Amino acid sequence: MTEEGEAENSLYRFIDSFMSRAALLFLLIASAFYGDNAQTTTASAAATLPPVPGGKLIDVTKPGYFNEPSIAANPANPQQLVAAYQVHTSVVWSQDGGNTWKKAEGTASRDYKVSGDVSITYDAKGSALVAYLAFDKLGTRDYWAHNATRNGLFVRRSLDGGKTWEAQERPVLAHITEPGIPFEDKPYIFADLTHGPHAGNIYIGWTEFTLTKTLVLFSRSTDGGATWSKPTEISTHEGLPRDDNGAVEGFTGTVGPDGTVYAAWADGDNIAFASSRDGGETFAASHNIVATAPLYFPVAGIERCNGFPQIAIDPRGSGVLYLTWSDYHNGDVNVFASTSADRGESWSAAVRVNSNPLHDGTDQFMQWLAVDPLSGAANVIFYDRRDDPQNKATTVTLARSTDGGKSFANYAWTNSGFEGKDDFIGDYIGIAAYGGRVWGVWAEKPAKEKHKHHTVVRVGLGDFNSLQGK
C-alpha cells in the first residue's frame, strides 16, 4: 500500500462506539421530541419499493479509493452537472443532464500528498467550485490535531461550469508543519443564488480539530471564490477533540430567499443551529434544536458510519427549512426529518423518512438532503437494508416529500444490494434536485471486488416529471 493510501485509510478508520448507560437514559429523554410522530410515515408491508421514476444508474469511476461524493446541478443550466469524490480530489462533469460524464483534469492539490473531503456547488454566475481538505500525513488516528502535519482547506474553480478548472487552488485556511497546529476537516461549500442583498456570496463551514477541542469555523467569499475572509468561529458550544461522539462536526448550510444564511451541525447528542442576517459576516449564538441518539454509530459490515445532519430550504414564498439526520433512537438506525416554518425558531416533531416497518431489524443510514427550488419537493437519499433480514446487503433509496415534510414516499434507486465487507465507504453521499429531476451519488462495493478498500462511485438519475399524466 502506498503512503498516500495509508494516510487516507488512517483518516477514516473508526473504532465502533457503544451505547453507554448514559446514552440509554438520554434516549428516554429524547423520546419527548420524537414521540409517535417518528412513526407517521406509512410502513410498507412489502419489502420491494417502486423504482425511482425515470431511473438510470451510471458508474462514474472504476473500482478504487473512491468515496464521499458530492453533486450539484447548475440552476442557470440544469443540463450541466458536476460531481466530486475522493481520493484524490476528483471531478466529473455532464452537459446532458447526467446521462454521460467525463472526468475533469487538474482538480487535485498539487502541493499536498492527499486531498479529499470534497464538497461541490455552483455559484450565481454558473461557475463550479470544489472545496477540499489537503494534507501530507496524519497525526494520531481520530485525534487529528495530535502530531498534525501541514494541512488546510482549499477551493478550486471552474469558470465554464465544470469542464476545465483553474490551475491555482485558492486557500481558505492553511497551516505549515509546526508543533501544536490544528487540523481542518470536512468543508461544506454553498452559494447565495438569490436576488437578495448578498447575492453571489459563497460560503464554507467546517470543523477544526485542536489538541483540546473541536469548533466550527466559517468563511465567506464576495468575489466569486477568488479570496476568502478570515475564518470566524460560529459554534457557541465547542466539542471534544476527537473524531467521535462529542465533537462538533458535520457542518451544512443553506441560504434563504432573503439572503439569510442557515447552518446546522452535530454537537454531541444534539443538532446545533445558527443563522446570519448579514451575509455570513456575523452569526447569532448557535444553540441546540434537536436531541438525538449519538450521531456516530456502528452499522454491521461498514467500517465507520454517522448520521450527521443536513439543512436545506424551500426558497419559494413559504421558506420552510428542512433538517434530516439518522440515528438509532428506535433501536434500528432510521432516517428522520424535521421542518421549521419560522426561520428556525421552532421545529416540528421528527418524521421517520424510511417507510419500512418500525423495529424490523434493518438499518437506514448516511442520508443526504436536497430541496427542489422550483417544486419545493424535499428529496432524501440514504443507504437501505430493508430487503435483507440479516441486515447486511445495502441498497440505495430515494425518499420524496411533496407535502412540506409531513410524509415521504420511498423509491428504490438500486435493487441489487452490496455488502460492505467492513470497508470504509465514506462519511457521506450526495443528492441534487431541480425542476422535478433528481440526481444522487454514492459509493458501492462491487460484488466481486476483492481489494479491501476499493469502491465505485455511482450516479443515479430520476425524473418525476415522467409521472405526469399517469
Residue, then its C-alpha position, 0 to 999 in steps of 0.5 A: m500500500t502506498e503512503e498516500g493510501e495509508a494516510e487516507n485509510s488512517l483518516y477514516r478508520f473508526i473504532d465502533s462506539f457503544m451505547s453507554r448507560a448514559a446514552l440509554l437514559f438520554l434516549l428516554i429523554a429524547s423520546a419527548f421530541y420524537g414521540d409517535n410522530a417518528q412513526t407517521t410515515t406509512a410502513s410498507a408491508a412489502a419489502t420491494l419499493p417502486p423504482v425511482p421514476g425515470g431511473k438510470l444508474i451510471d458508474v462514474t469511476k472504476p473500482g478504487y479509493f473512491n468515496e464521499p461524493s458530492i453533486a450539484a446541478n447548475p440552476a442557470n443550466p440544469q443540463q450541466l452537472v458536476a460531481a466530486y469524490q475522493v481520493h484524490t480530489s476528483v471531478v466529473w462533469s455532464q452537459d446532458g443532464g447526467n446521462t454521460w460524464k467525463k472526468a475533469e483534469g487538474t482538480a487535485s492539490r498539487d502541493y499536498k500528498v492527499s486531498g479529499d473531503v470534497s464538497i461541490t456547488y455552483d455559484a450565481k454566475g454558473s461557475a463550479l467550485v470544489a472545496y477540499l481538505a489537503f494534507d501530507k500525513l496524519g497525526t494520531r488516528d481520530y485525534w487529528a490535531h495530535n502530531a498534525t502535519r501541514n494541512g488546510l482547506f482549499v477551493r478550486r474553480s471552474l469558470d465554464g461550469g465544470k469542464t476545465w478548472e483553474a490551475q491555482e487552488r485558492p486557500v481558505l485556511a492553511h497551516i505549515t508543519e509546526p508543533g501544536i497546529p490544528f487540523e481542518d476537516k470536512p468543508y461544506i461549500f454553498a452559494d447565495l443564488t438569490h436576488g437578495p442583498h448578498a447575492g453571489n456570496i459563497y460560503i464554507g463551514w467546517t470543523e477544526f480539530t485542536l489538541t483540546k477541542t473541536l469548533v466550527l469555523f466559517s468563511r465567506s467569499t464576495d468575489g466569486g471564490a477568488t479570496w476568502s475572509k478570515p475564518t470566524e468561529i460560529s459554534t457557541h458550544e465547542g466539542l471534544p477533540r476527537d473524531d467521535n461522539g462529542a465533537v462538533e462536526g458535520f457542518t451544512g448550510t443553506v441560504g434563504p430567499d432573503g439572503t439569510v444564511y442557515a447552518a446546522w451541525a452535530d454537537g454531541d447528542n444534539i443538532a446545533f443551529a445558527s443563522s446570519r442576517d448579514g451575509g455570513e459576516t456575523f452569526a447569532a449564538s448557535h444553540n441546540i434544536v434537536a436531541t438525538a441518539p449519538l450521531y456516530f454509530p456502528v452499522a454491521g459490515i461498514e467500517r465507520c458510519n454517522g448520521f450527521p445532519q443536513i439543512a436545506i430550504d424551500p426558497r419559494g414564498s413559504g421558506v420552510l427549512y428542512l433538517t434530516w439526520s439518522d440515528y438509532h433512537n428506535g433501536d434500528v438506525n432510521v432516517f428522520a426529518s424535521t421542518s421549521a416554518d419560522r426561520g428556525e425558531s421552532w421545529s416540528a416533531a421528527v418524521r421517520v423518512n424510511s417507510n419500512p416497518l418500525h423495529d424490523g431489524t434493518d438499518q437506514f443510514m448516511q442520508w443526504l438532503a436536497v430541496d427542489p427550488l422550483s417544486g419545493a419537493a424535499n428529496v432524501i437519499f440514504y443507504d437501505r437494508r430493508d430487503d435483507p433480514q440479516n441486515k447486511a446487503t445495502t441498497v440505495t433509496l430515494a425518499r420524496s416529500t411533496d407535502g412540506g415534510k409531513s410524509f415521504a414516499n420511498y423509491a428504490w434507486t438500486n435493487s441489487g444490494f452490496e455488502g460492505k465487507d467492513d470497508f470504509i465507504g465514506d462519511y457521506i453521499g450526495i443528492a441534487a434536485y431541480g425542476g422535478r429531476v433528481w440526481g444522487v451519488w454514492a459509493e458501492k462495493p462491487a460484488k466481486e471486488k476483492h481489494k479491501h478498500h476499493t469502491v465505485v462511485r455511482v450516479g443515479l438519475g430520476d425524473f418525476n416529471s415522467l409521472q405526469g399524466k399517469 
